[in-house]
Amino acid sequence: MLNSNGPAITRRSLIAAGTLAGLAAGTAGCSALADSGLLPDDGDATVWDRPAAQHGSAEQAEQAEPEPTAAERLLAAMTLEQKVAQLFIVTPEQLTGASTATIAGDMTKRSLAEIPVGGLCYFRKNLVRAEQVRNLLSGTRELGLGAGAGVAPFLSIDEEGGPLVARVANCGLFDVERFPNMAEIGATGDPAQAAHVGETIGTYLREIGFNLDFAPIADVLTNPDNTAIGARSFSSDADLAAQMVAAEVAAMLETGTLPCVKHFPGHGDTAGDSHTGAVYAERTREEIESCEFKPFISAIEAGCPMVMVGHIETPNFAADGLPASLSPFMMGDILRGELGFEGVIISDSFGMGAITQNFSAADAAVRYFEAGGDILLMTPDLRSAVAGVVAAVNDGRLSEERIDESVKRALELKESAGIIA
């Protein structure tokens, strides 16, 4: 069993574990991993269960057929309901029904036994005392290991740095370095300053017990009237923002904390706020590809294992009338295809008005996984959403293979980060 002080995560270790090279299901990705000796060839997926005599000597069989990875073993042991539960990260209140969760007690234990979610997301109200926070996180991890298929959870938080979004640094409970807005970091023009942010935040989060940070912001502030992002963005200069984002991602990975860049395809041009309703990026495809995408591309190249997709419609790009978080075109054709991202796609909160004003929790969840998303963040009705996805699989609307693809990506990321072993 590994604790939160597991091995540091590097681009090399993520590649070696399959996070960046072959996470997406498919013959090419699996064959590449099989060739590297990390995974069995899909065409002979159960070969380790066959008598060695069918494949030459026992020694030859041992050399040719590696043992399944932790991610593969866990996936094979899961029920459909457990697989679906792994694709949700929720607040402890959404999991338990408590008004404010500050301990990992019987309510958490019972709730995880019913729905062993893939992760929890914490906010300022969950942080009361320094030792209480550490106990909350370590206790939740232990309860997660004892529930369902025994998978340790993502323990996540929004810690961008600056006075606007830094739950830990701004709570006053921990003696950690505090930063100005990322706009001021970007204004230095020095990527080493962004690297210092990533190293510092990643280090103190990991020491406290978190393993996933929904940062850095990769949005380019192309609309100066944008109040949702504003000074949280590194810059209105796409190239400078890209350098800053890549530096922070690489530095945070080295600390052992997982970064997640947000909000694809870019929230910097929008005038509205997706917390309260639908938002639109009116720029053309050429403008978005040449500007908004640059920081996301640099983050992917730096090894970022997770991208958060926002509830942002692009009428002059996707033109499908859907927020990117429900768009097969934006997640599949563009993020996976054009940008080549093979890691974990996570949604922005599905409790935001951009989703809740138009879809039920169950319908939104099914649409999200149909569109190619991997992890759904903060559904407002966990039980309804999970039941809706399970029903969609049983009814044939979603295939279990589609679910398995996403569960495998999430488990492989946890394995590469030392969250599971």
Disulfide bonds with the S-S distance in Angstrom:
none
